[in-house]
Amino acid sequence: MILYGSSTTVGIALSETLHLHGLSKPNFLVGCSVLSSHQPAGIAGFGRGLSSLPSQLGLGKFSYCLLARRFDDDTKKSSSLVLDIEQLDSGKKTNALVYTPFMKNPKVEDKSSFSVYYYLGLRRITIGGHHVKMPYKYLSPGEDGNGGVIIDSATTFTFIAREAFEPLSDEFIRQITDYKRIKEFEDVTGLGPCFNVSDAKTVSFPELRLYFKGGADVALPVENYFAFVGGGVACLTMVTGPERVDGPGMILGSFQMQNFYVEYDLRNERLGFKQEKCK
Ligand SMILES: *[C@@H]1O[C@H](CO)[C@@H](O)[C@H](O)[C@H]1NC(C)=O
């Protein structure tokens, strides 16, 4: 089963009784996709939509710990998922987690799909201690609903709108002087910048740190943002798109959440996380 954080799938809707660890939930809405190839057997929606699993079960909380994956990995091992059906709200924080509040979703007529996303307040990003200047409109949703930062486990590599991605990519290129940049690999993999690290005894890249509202900041483990793609070449595992696109300015993907315990505390409208070796 694949976890869908904020994406939407189209198919036929049916009503079934769901049985889950002693819990029985009648009139549980499930979707049957009409056509799929090379797809997993099941997909569960975990967004804010009314038909998502947390909404239908009335979950107060859910959490996951995503196993580390290599770039070319096709292991069958799966990550753990915890659903909290308990109705009582202690309001307590889970031990050792840092929290950042979910931000309000933009309310825009023709963009109702944005209402299922989990928006986060990302204040700033530093690379090797240097503040990366990104246009504010990408970090925070505007009047038109575009921009803002969401977290989505269904997105593999973090997506950053082009105008915000370029300063980030430029800063890595500016600071990484020990390795030769290999542009050919960027065209092939769609990732970049890419560097030839084959001669290095120990590979080191500048620290990438994210500062979220509420005082939650995190330095990502380097394997969460650089990956070997073969031939002694390592690439930044974040992607961008065409010049102008509708939607969030940044989508934090699952590759960047590897070996993090991530808790969606829906009762208290906040996201908690901590680094952990996921099993
Ligand atoms: C990377 O560097 C090594 C040694 O300098 C070289 O042999 C190899 O061809 C380079 N790889 C690429 C993809 O350019």
The ligand as an SDF file (V2000), in Angstrom:
LIG
                    3D

 14 14  0  0  0  0  0  0  0  0999 V2000
   34.5320   11.2070  -12.3770 C   0  0  0  0  0  0  0  0  0  0  0  0
   35.9130   11.3400  -12.0720 O   0  0  0  0  0  0  0  0  0  0  0  0
   36.6660   10.1610  -12.3290 C   0  0  0  0  0  0  0  0  0  0  0  0
   38.0920   10.3760  -11.8050 C   0  0  0  0  0  0  0  0  0  0  0  0
   38.5220   11.6800  -11.9340 O   0  0  0  0  0  0  0  0  0  0  0  0
   36.6380    9.8540  -13.8110 C   0  0  0  0  0  0  0  0  0  0  0  0
   37.3760    8.6910  -14.1000 O   0  0  0  0  0  0  0  0  0  0  0  0
   35.1570    9.6550  -14.2120 C   0  0  0  0  0  0  0  0  0  0  0  0
   35.0970    9.4500  -15.6110 O   0  0  0  0  0  0  0  0  0  0  0  0
   34.3320   10.8530  -13.8340 C   0  0  0  0  0  0  0  0  0  0  0  0
   32.9360   10.5550  -14.0810 N   0  0  0  0  0  0  0  0  0  0  0  0
   32.1540   11.2860  -14.8480 C   0  0  0  0  0  0  0  0  0  0  0  0
   30.7450   10.8150  -14.9810 C   0  0  0  0  0  0  0  0  0  0  0  0
   32.5400   12.2760  -15.4350 O   0  0  0  0  0  0  0  0  0  0  0  0
  1  2  1  0
  1 10  1  0
  2  3  1  0
  3  4  1  0
  3  6  1  0
  4  5  1  0
  6  7  1  0
  6  8  1  0
  8  9  1  0
  8 10  1  0
 10 11  1  0
 11 12  1  0
 12 13  1  0
 12 14  2  0
M  END
$$$$
